[in-house]
Amino acid sequence: MLDKEKILKRLDEHPEPKECSEMRELILKSFKDLKFFEEGHRYTLKKKGWKETLELPSVSQITHRFENDFDELTISENYALKHGETPEYWRDVWKYKNLIATTTGTYVHEFGESLAWIRSGHPENICDCCKTKFIENKWWLIPTREKEKAVVQFWDDMPDCYHVILPEAKIYNLDTTKQKYAGTFDLGIYYDCKENPEKSGFILGDYKNNGDLFSEYNREHQKMLKDGFSDMVDEAYSMYVLQLNLYQAALENIGIKVIDRRLIWLKPDGTYQQVKVPDIQDRIKENF
């Protein structure tokens, strides 16, 4: 379990390398003009000297076009025929469950962001919603959900050679893809490989709360994404491959080389799994 004494001892024995702080400063400086509005999930950008404010689509908006359309009306009608009740009933059930998942996901992400700040020695930056769960004299952040317990375990398992650059960082890309966009990644980590410094570098991490990342049905029936990604199964994992690679493109545009991309898949039983994501930068630049 993380506590104040252990965290301060680790920070003293394993101070962050200068590359870590340099990357943090570069990200904050490069993307400081980007603003995010929760209502409508909007990103806007107005840099010094610009007359107009640019509204940028989010990463999820520009990746959505590669997914197959979900015909909720037809699917709910077929589901009602098979399982009873009315199509409207099942649409409401699905909407209700989705709202539970998205709301819970927000709280778990904020818990993860807060725990990253605590591990970095900056508990003053924790999210407002976590302050009632923070035991100040111990630096404990109390998990109240199983997936929050999974986040605690993730950070308990984190080796000392990994240093937090930034949790929850907003980025944008205007240059290296045809499509301009903005987004927010959950976690930037610096891997400090003292045995072989050439292996050191930036790792992109993103918390995921999905019941499953992989669709057995779509894999079995060969339901694939559209257009330039038709060799990838239409499932959550594939969309996250696109997502993290778009974040990577934005970071590499400002000179930060990303050496790895990982999903931190939080399970309902309080465990987690790290899932690696491949580098597909050539395809990103070709299709976006």
C-alpha positions in Angstrom: 0.0 0.0 0.0 1.3 3.5 -0.9 1.8 5.7 2.1 3.7 9.0 2.8 6.8 7.4 4.3 7.3 4.9 1.5 6.6 7.5 -1.2 9.0 10.1 0.2 11.7 7.4 0.7 11.3 6.2 -2.9 11.5 9.8 -4.3 14.6 10.4 -2.2 16.3 7.2 -3.4 15.0 7.4 -7.0 14.7 11.0 -8.0 13.2 11.7 -11.4 15.7 12.1 -14.2 16.0 15.5 -15.9 14.5 14.0 -19.0 11.3 13.4 -17.1 10.9 17.1 -16.0 12.0 18.3 -19.4 9.2 16.3 -21.1 6.7 17.5 -18.6 7.6 21.2 -19.2 7.6 20.7 -23.0 4.1 19.2 -22.9 2.7 21.9 -20.7 4.2 24.6 -22.8 3.3 23.2 -26.2 -0.3 22.6 -25.4 -1.0 25.4 -22.9 -3.5 27.2 -25.3 -5.8 24.2 -25.6 -9.0 24.4 -23.7 -11.5 21.7 -22.9 -15.2 22.1 -22.2 -17.0 19.2 -20.4 -20.3 20.2 -21.8 -20.4 18.9 -25.4 -16.9 17.4 -24.9 -15.4 20.3 -26.9 -11.8 21.3 -27.5 -10.9 24.9 -28.6 -7.5 26.4 -29.5 -6.5 30.0 -29.8 -2.8 30.7 -30.0 -1.1 34.1 -29.6 -1.7 36.2 -32.7 -4.7 34.3 -33.9 -7.8 36.2 -34.6 -10.1 33.2 -34.6 -10.6 30.4 -32.2 -10.2 26.9 -33.7 -12.6 24.2 -32.6 -11.0 20.8 -32.8 -12.7 17.4 -33.0 -11.7 14.9 -30.3 -9.8 11.7 -31.0 -12.9 9.6 -30.3 -14.9 11.6 -32.9 -12.4 11.1 -35.7 -11.9 7.4 -35.0 -15.6 6.8 -34.8 -15.9 6.8 -38.7 -14.0 3.5 -38.9 -16.5 1.7 -36.7 -19.6 0.0 -38.2 -22.9 1.6 -37.5 -24.8 0.3 -34.5 -28.4 -0.1 -35.6 -29.9 0.1 -32.1 -33.5 0.1 -33.4 -33.2 -3.2 -35.4 -31.0 -4.8 -32.7 -33.4 -4.0 -29.9 -36.4 -5.3 -32.0 -34.6 -8.6 -32.6 -33.5 -8.8 -28.9 -37.1 -8.3 -27.7 -38.3 -11.1 -30.0 -35.7 -13.4 -28.5 -35.8 -12.3 -24.8 -39.2 -10.8 -24.3 -40.2 -7.2 -23.2 -40.4 -4.4 -25.7 -37.6 -2.9 -27.9 -38.0 0.3 -25.9 -37.5 -1.6 -22.7 -34.2 -3.0 -23.9 -33.0 0.4 -25.3 -33.6 1.9 -21.8 -31.8 -1.0 -20.1 -28.8 -0.4 -22.4 -28.8 3.3 -21.9 -29.1 2.9 -18.1 -26.1 0.5 -18.0 -24.1 2.8 -20.3 -24.7 5.7 -17.9 -23.6 3.6 -15.0 -20.4 2.6 -16.9 -19.5 6.1 -18.0 -20.2 7.7 -14.6 -18.2 5.1 -12.8 -15.4 5.4 -15.4 -15.1 9.1 -14.7 -14.7 8.5 -11.0 -12.2 5.8 -11.5 -10.1 7.9 -13.9 -10.1 10.8 -11.4 -9.0 8.3 -8.7 -6.1 7.1 -11.0 -5.1 10.7 -11.8 -5.1 11.5 -8.1 -3.1 8.5 -7.1 -0.5 9.4 -9.8 -0.1 12.8 -8.2 0.3 11.3 -4.7 3.0 8.8 -5.9 4.8 11.8 -7.5 4.8 13.6 -4.1 2.2 16.1 -5.1 -1.0 15.3 -3.1 -2.1 18.9 -3.4 -3.0 18.2 -7.0 -5.6 15.4 -6.4 -9.0 15.8 -7.9 -11.8 17.4 -5.9 -13.9 14.3 -5.9 -11.1 12.4 -4.2 -10.4 14.8 -1.3 -12.9 13.2 1.0 -11.2 9.8 0.5 -7.7 11.2 1.2 -6.1 10.6 4.6 -3.7 13.5 4.7 -1.2 12.4 7.4 -0.8 9.0 5.7 -1.2 10.0 2.1 -3.7 7.2 1.7 -6.3 7.4 -1.0 -9.0 5.1 0.0 -10.6 3.0 -2.8 -14.3 2.7 -2.7 -14.8 0.6 -5.8 -13.3 -2.6 -7.0 -11.7 -0.9 -10.1 -10.2 1.7 -7.8 -8.6 -1.2 -5.9 -7.2 -2.3 -9.3 -5.7 1.2 -9.7 -4.1 0.9 -6.3 -2.6 -2.4 -7.2 -1.3 -1.0 -10.5 0.6 1.7 -8.6 1.8 -0.7 -5.8 3.3 -2.9 -8.6 5.0 0.1 -10.4 8.8 -0.4 -10.4 11.1 2.4 -9.2 12.5 2.9 -12.7 9.2 4.4 -13.8 8.5 8.0 -13.1 5.2 10.0 -13.6 5.6 12.7 -16.2 1.9 13.8 -16.2 -1.4 12.3 -15.4 -4.4 13.5 -17.5 -2.7 15.6 -20.2 -4.5 17.4 -23.0 -2.8 17.4 -26.4 -3.6 18.4 -30.1 -2.1 17.9 -33.5 -2.4 20.3 -36.4 0.6 19.2 -38.5 1.5 15.5 -38.9 -1.9 14.2 -40.0 -4.4 15.6 -42.5 -7.0 15.7 -39.8 -6.6 18.2 -37.0 -7.7 16.9 -33.6 -7.3 17.1 -29.8 -7.6 14.6 -27.0 -6.6 13.7 -23.4 -4.4 10.8 -22.4 -4.5 9.4 -18.9 -0.9 8.9 -18.1 2.6 9.7 -19.3 5.4 7.7 -17.7 9.2 8.0 -18.2 11.0 4.7 -18.2 14.6 5.2 -16.8 16.7 2.3 -18.0 20.1 3.0 -16.3 21.6 -0.2 -17.7 20.9 0.9 -21.2 19.9 4.6 -21.5 19.0 4.2 -25.1 16.0 2.1 -24.0 14.7 4.9 -21.8 11.8 7.0 -22.9 8.1 8.0 -22.8 5.4 5.5 -22.2 1.7 6.3 -23.0 -0.8 4.8 -20.6 -4.6 4.8 -20.6 -7.0 3.4 -18.1 -9.8 1.3 -19.5 -12.9 0.1 -17.7 -14.5 -2.1 -20.4 -16.2 -5.4 -19.4 -14.1 -6.8 -22.3 -11.6 -5.3 -24.7 -12.1 -8.0 -27.3 -15.3 -9.1 -29.1 -15.5 -12.9 -29.5 -18.6 -12.5 -31.7 -17.0 -10.0 -34.1 -13.8 -12.1 -34.2 -15.8 -15.2 -35.0 -17.9 -13.5 -37.6 -15.0 -11.5 -39.1 -16.7 -8.1 -38.4 -13.9 -5.7 -39.2 -13.3 -1.9 -39.1 -13.9 0.1 -42.2 -11.7 1.7 -44.9 -7.9 1.8 -44.1 -8.2 -0.5 -41.0 -10.3 -3.3 -42.5 -7.8 -5.9 -41.2 -8.6 -5.0 -37.6 -11.6 -6.5 -35.7 -14.4 -4.0 -34.9 -13.9 -4.1 -31.1 -12.8 -1.8 -28.3 -9.2 -2.9 -28.4 -8.8 -1.8 -32.1 -10.3 1.6 -31.4 -7.8 2.0 -28.5 -5.0 1.1 -30.8 -6.0 4.1 -33.1 -6.6 6.3 -30.0 -3.2 5.8 -28.4 -1.4 6.1 -31.8 -3.1 9.4 -32.4 -1.9 10.6 -29.0 1.6 9.4 -29.9 1.5 11.4 -33.2 0.7 14.6 -31.3 3.5 14.0 -28.8 6.1 13.1 -31.5 5.1 16.3 -33.4 6.6 18.3 -30.5 9.7 16.2 -30.3 8.8 13.5 -27.7 9.6 10.0 -28.9 7.1 7.4 -27.5 8.7 4.0 -26.9 5.6 2.1 -25.8 1.8 2.3 -25.5 -0.2 0.4 -22.8 -3.8 0.0 -21.8 -4.3 -0.4 -18.1 -7.4 -2.6 -18.1 -9.2 -2.4 -14.8 -11.2 -5.5 -13.9 -14.4 -5.7 -11.8 -12.7 -8.1 -9.4 -10.1 -5.5 -8.3 -7.3 -6.8 -10.6 -5.8 -5.2 -13.7 -4.0 -6.2 -16.8 -1.5 -4.2 -18.9 -2.2 -4.7 -22.6 0.4 -3.5 -25.1 -0.6 -1.5 -28.1 1.4 -1.7 -31.4 3.0 1.3 -33.1 1.1 2.0 -36.3 2.3 5.5 -37.0 2.6 5.0 -40.8 -1.1 3.9 -41.0 -2.2 6.8 -38.8 -0.6 9.3 -41.1 -2.0 7.6 -44.2 -5.6 7.4 -42.9 -6.1 10.5 -40.8 
